[in-house]
């Protein structure tokens, strides 16, 4: 018998199947993470056994486990999307990797700067490239949600 864990794609219909011992160990390891119980549960659902990596990041740098702005996203998740899932753009992080766009009325506007800063640092983007990515994502949200989203 195996447990199902929501995949990192952010789409609730996509699941990865992991052995029950792997999920049990992940639950134990994530239980001590310095984050809220809601964040722990969301990490386990979304990342399965890989939630341990997020918990480790939050243990090393506690602010990385805190939610950003009015979002449910944490810096640990943004770092994971960029460094482990190889995200290259703001929309790549917020739409394809975390799926946060789909669960936020404003497309996660409060984390756009944090995402672009993390991407910029990881990939060596210039200030102009970061600004362009922020602008492109905002335009994408406007096209999909309407101008009143921001």
Secondary structure, 3 states (H helix, E strand, C coil): CEEEEECCCCCCCCEEEEEHHHHHHHHHHHHCCCCCHHHHHHHHHHHHHHHHHHHHHHHHCHHHHCECCCCCCEHHHHHHHHHCCCCCCHHHHHHHHCCHHHHCCCCCHHHHHHHHHHHHHHHCCCHHHHHHHHHHHHHHHHHHHCHHHC
